[in-house]
């Protein structure tokens, strides 16, 4: 999974039966919002991966790159 090629659809999903329909990392119950809130609160990526091992480094980095890409596009 290359950060440049990844899309939201590749990384995330929403299902009313999983975490009340919150956007989660695909195949997990880990809310994307919680991941980024923890990152914004100062947790390092390594700490996040210890807290959310199901996300995995490659997918976490791809999500961060996708967010950065969206911010660049919005500027």
PyMOL commands that set and color helices and strands:
alter all, ss='L'
color gray80, all
select helices_A, chain A and resi 8-11+19-21+32-40+45-51+57-74
alter helices_A, ss='H'
color red, helices_A
select strands_A, chain A and resi 12-13+24-25
alter strands_A, ss='S'
color yellow, strands_A
deselect
rebuild
show_as cartoon
